[in-house]
């Protein structure tokens, strides 16, 4: 049995300079705004990619982006309470479609509109 240990491999939680990143943005009122995301466990995170192909593979070719250094991205996210930075994420949820789900596990189904409501007396 042979075990290898690499001294230059960081631990997953260890901060490592990422260099210039391709950061997804959205249009703002006068400028673009850096998009913030959530991890699968719900923690807020800033996201950056090491090349535009990885960003396009995750968000699609139409996703606008800007180049930011890792310290600049962290500095922009910190006032929003976002301290986590995810580089080159590969897992994303499916795109949202035009249909909207109604109700929720805590409130139950949405009420039927009055025009479609049928009372037991009028159904007989």
Secondary structure as the mmCIF struct_conf table of DSSP 4:
data_model
#
loop_
_struct_conf.conf_type_id
_struct_conf.id
_struct_conf.beg_label_comp_id
_struct_conf.beg_label_asym_id
_struct_conf.beg_label_seq_id
_struct_conf.end_label_comp_id
_struct_conf.end_label_asym_id
_struct_conf.end_label_seq_id
TURN_TY1_P TURN_TY1_P1 UNK A 7 UNK A 8
HELX_LH_PP_P HELX_LH_PP_P1 UNK A 9 UNK A 11
TURN_TY1_P TURN_TY1_P2 UNK A 12 UNK A 13
BEND BEND1 UNK A 14 UNK A 14
STRN STRN1 UNK A 20 UNK A 27
BEND BEND2 UNK A 29 UNK A 31
STRN STRN2 UNK A 32 UNK A 34
STRN STRN3 UNK A 36 UNK A 38
TURN_TY1_P TURN_TY1_P3 UNK A 40 UNK A 41
BEND BEND3 UNK A 42 UNK A 42
STRN STRN4 UNK A 44 UNK A 48
STRN STRN5 UNK A 49 UNK A 49
BEND BEND4 UNK A 50 UNK A 51
HELX_RH_AL_P HELX_RH_AL_P1 UNK A 52 UNK A 59
TURN_TY1_P TURN_TY1_P4 UNK A 61 UNK A 62
STRN STRN6 UNK A 65 UNK A 69
HELX_RH_AL_P HELX_RH_AL_P2 UNK A 70 UNK A 78
TURN_TY1_P TURN_TY1_P5 UNK A 79 UNK A 81
STRN STRN7 UNK A 84 UNK A 87
BEND BEND5 UNK A 88 UNK A 88
HELX_LH_PP_P HELX_LH_PP_P2 UNK A 93 UNK A 96
BEND BEND6 UNK A 98 UNK A 98
STRN STRN8 UNK A 104 UNK A 104
TURN_TY1_P TURN_TY1_P6 UNK A 105 UNK A 107
STRN STRN9 UNK A 108 UNK A 108
BEND BEND7 UNK A 109 UNK A 109
HELX_LH_PP_P HELX_LH_PP_P3 UNK A 110 UNK A 113
HELX_RH_3T_P HELX_RH_3T_P1 UNK A 114 UNK A 116
HELX_RH_AL_P HELX_RH_AL_P3 UNK A 120 UNK A 123
#
